[in-house]
Amino acid sequence: MILYIIRRLLAAVGLVVVLSMITFAIFYLMPRLAGASPETLATRYVGRSSTGATVEQRAESLGFYDPVPVQYWNWLKGVLFGTDVSTGADTVRCPAPCLGYSFKTQDPVLPEILDRLPVSFSLAIGAAVIWLVLGVSIGVLSALKRGSFFDRAAMTLALAGVSLPIFWTGLLALSIFSYQLGWTPPGGSYTPFSESPLDWAFALLLPWVTLALLFSAQYARLTRAGMLETMSEDYIRTARAKGLPERTVVAKHGLRGALTPIVTIFGLDFGLLIGSAVLTESVFGLPGLGALAVDSTRNNDLPMVLGVVLLVAVFVAVANLVVDLLYAVIDPRVRTR
């Protein structure tokens, strides 16, 4: 088991490094291949009336004259060991993990990301609980009542939930429940959990439900398919022949066998949702990582974009690691493969 965990940890670290290299190449190498010079890249971060000397000085301070591999190594070295950053008049020490300084605001990247992280994490964890409970429950009931009115109605609603875009359902929910009925607060309101847990949950209730509707529809269909396959296995018939209660057969034997694809997709969805709930955060005006990534991309703030991508990659890698460990718990045969 220890060797299994070590192998998965090394794979997770390798995944994060590869994703950081790809992202760095997209933002730093591709413009060079397209013909952009260091001066051209630096003009995005100076005023319109800047002189050539100012542009060259800015390109030098941003490291655009260095080869792209050297730039990546300097960035990676800052992440691992910290680095010294020149602010023009002074040099400050950026301790590890140092994700650099914003090209636009000259502020450290990591504190800004950590300030936005609770919003995205709150959105993801609340929606995940709702879609897991709702999707798995509906999927199990649909599989047990195959062909019934409930099964057909649930799968029809699940198909509609998958098909409807989040920006449409979000705006519709805001229009009805916030502005017409006044049951939920309007978009843009967020209360930290440490200040008031009730206000925190109340402000995020509508984004949670809206986001969970999309994912619960997918989980309901996936759970139904897995349960139908599992409940037709020989060991299920053997368990029933032994006289076990139907609840035990379904929960302990049937559902456990159908959990593998659910665990797989949940790990990926939750890890990605930390920094990619762009539409939900935009519709409800939440200042999370998704909104930060979009704004930084528009402003060509490369260190900020790299920081968000690296953090999301870490969450995805950790989620995959947890999924692999859960595989070993659900199916011990995985440890020996």
N, C-alpha and C positions, 0 to 999 in steps of 0.2 A: 504493500500500500504506500509506503514511503517513497519508493522508486517511482511509483505511478504519479504521486503528487509532484515530485521533482521534475519529471518529464513534462508535466502539464505547466509547471511554473516557467520552465525554460521556453516552452512553446509560446506562452503568453508574453514573455519579455521579447522574444523574437518578433512576434506579431506587432507589438508596439513600435519597435525600431523600424520595421519595414514600412509601416504606415506613416511614420514620421518622415522617412526618406522620400516616399512617394509624394506626400503633401509638400515637402520642402522643394522638391523638383518641380511641382506644378507651379508654384508661386515664384521661384527664383531661377530655375533653369529654363522653363518654357519661354519666358520673355526674352531671354538671351538668344535662344534658338530662333525666335521670331524676328531678331534684328535689333532689339532694344539695347541701348548702351547704358552704362552706369549713370551717365548724366541724364538720359531720358527717364530712367527709373527715379532718379532723385528729384526731378522737377515736380513730381506728385506731392512732395512734402515740403515745398518752399512756396513763398508768395509769388504772385504773378509778375511782380516788378523786380524779381531777384536777378542779380547779375550772374555771369558765367562763373566767376570766382566763388560766389555763394553756393551755386549748384554743385560745383566740384567739391567744395568743403563739406556740403551735406552728403554727397555720395561717399566721400571718404569716411565720414563719421558713421554712416550706416553700413560700411563694409562692402559696398557694391563693387569696389575695384578688386576685391579678392576673388579668386576662382570659386565656383559654386561648391566644390567639395570642401574647401577651406571654410567657407561660410557655414556649411552644415556642421563641420566639426566644431567650430567655435560655438555654435548654438547648442550642440549636444553637450559640449564640455561645460557650458553654463548651466544646463539642466542638471548634470551629474555633480559638478563640483563648485558651481557658482562662478561669477566673473566680475571684473571691474568694468563699469559702464561710465563713459564720459558724458557729462551733461553740458559740456561747453566750457563753463567756468570752473568746474570742479569734476572730480572723479569719485564715484560712489561705489561701494561694494554691494553687489547683488548676491545674497547667499543662495545656496542650492536648496530646492530646485528653482533655478532662475530661468524663467521663460522669456526674458528680455524686457525691453521697454517699448511702449507704444510709439510708433512712428508719428502719430498725430498729437497725442497729449503729453508724451514724454513721461508717462506714469508707468510704474511696474505692471506687467501683465498679470502676474499671479494674483495679487490682491483683488484686482477687478474681476477676475474669473471666480475667485472664492466668494466674492460678494454676490455674484449672480447665481452661484451653484445651489443655494438653498431653495430658490424659486423653482428651478428645473427639477431638483430632486423631489420637492414636495409635490409638484405636478405629476411626476412619474410614479411615485410610490402610491399616491392616492388612487390614480387611475388604474394602476396595476392590480390593486386589491379588488377594485370593483369588477374589472373585466375578468379576473381569474374566477371569482366567486360566481359571477353571472354566467360567463361563457361555459365553464366546466359543468355547472349545474344544469343548464339548458341542454348541453350536449349529452350528458348522461341520461336525462329524462327522455330526450328525443330518441336515443338509441334503445332504451327499454320500452318505449311506446312506438316502435317503428311502424310507419304507415298510418298512424292515428291522425286525428285532426290537429292535436298539439304538435306532433312532429312536423307536419306540413306547414303549419302556421309559423312555428319557430324557425324553420329553415328558410321560409320566405322572408321573414323579418331579418334573419341573418344575412341573406343575400342583399337585401336593401341596405343594411348597415354597412356592408363591405363596399357597396357601390356609391353611396352618398359621400361626397368629399367633405372633409372636416371644416373647411372654410364656410360651406353652405350651412351645415348643421350648427356650427358655432354661432354664426350670425342669426340664424333662425331662433336658436335657443335664447340668445341675448334679447332679441326683439320681443319674444313672448314672455319669458320668465323674469327678465330684469326690467324692461322698459314698460311693458303693458301690465303685467300682474304685480311686479315689484317684489317677487318672492326671493330673489337673489340680488346681490350687489352688482352694479354694472362693471364692465371691464376696467382693468387698470388698478384694481384694488388688491393689495396683498399685505397681510399682517404676519410678521414672523411668528413661528410656533412658540418661541420663548416668551413673547409678550402676552399672547392670548391664544391658547389652543382652539377654543371655540370660534373665535374670529378668523383664525387661520383656516379652519375647515370650512367655515361658512363662505369665506371669500373664494375658495377654490372648488366649492361643490359643483358649480355649473361647468367649469373646465374639466373637472374629473369625469363627470357623467358624459359630457360630449366626446371626450377623447376615448373613454372606455367603451362607448357604443361601437366605435370602429373596430377595436381590438376584440371585444367580446363576441362579435359576430364571427370573426375568424376562428376564435377558440371554440365556439360552439360547434362549428362545422368540423373542425379537426378532432374534437373530443368525440363527437358522434361517430365519425368514421373509425376512430381507434377503438371505441367501445363495441361497435358492431363486429369488428374483426376479432377482438379479444373474446367476446362472449360466445363466439362460435368454436372456440378451441376445445380440445378434448379435456383439459384439466378443469375447465368450468363445468362440463357435464359430470366429471368425476366428483367435484366438490358438491354438486347438487345431489348426486347419487348417495353420497355419504350422509345426507340429511342436514347439511349446514343451512342456516337461515339465509334467505335470499339477500338480506341486507349485508351479511358477511361475504357472500359470494360476489356481490356487486362491488362493495367497497374495498375488501381486502385482496380479492383475486382479479376481478375484472378491471377496476379502475387503476390498480397498480400496474397492470400490464399495458394499459393505454397511456400511461404517464410519460413515457419516453419522448414522443414527439412534442408533447405539451411543454416539458422541461426545456427541450431544445429551443423551441421558438420563443419561449418566455425569456430565456437568458439573452437571446439576441435582441428581442424587442425592448426589454428594459434597459439594456446597456446603450442601445442606440437612442432611446427616447430621452436620455439625460441631456443630450445636446442637440437633438434634431427635431424637437417638437416646435418647429419654426412657425407652422401655420397656427397651431393652437395658441402659442404665446403672442403671435401677431394679432389674432382675432380678439383675444381677451386682454390685450395690452399688458402682458406680464413681462417684467424685465428679467428674463432668464438667459441661459446660454445660447439658445437658438436665436433670439433677437440680437444678442451681442455678436454672434457670428455673422449674421446678415449685415448689420451695420458696419462691422469691420471689413467685410468683403467690399462693400460699396465704397468705403474710404481707403481701400488698398492698405489697410493697416495689417501688414503681413505677420508681425509677431503675435498680435492678438488672435488672428485666424489660426496660426500654428498652435498657440496655446490651447484654444478650444478643441481643435482636432486631436491634439495629444491627450487631453483629458478624456475626451469621448473614447479614444482608442484604449486608454487604460480601463475605463469602465466596461467596454466591450470585452477586453481580455480577461478582466476579473469575472465578468458574468459567464464567459465561456469556461473559465476555470471552475467556477462553482457548479456549472452544469455538468462538467466532466466528473467532478467529485460526487454529485448526486447520482450520476449514472452508476458509479461504483456501489452506492448504497442501494439503489433500486434493483440493479442487476449485477451481482458479484462476479459474473463471468467477464465483465468489462475489465477488471483488474488484471486478468491474465492475458489479455489480447495484446 
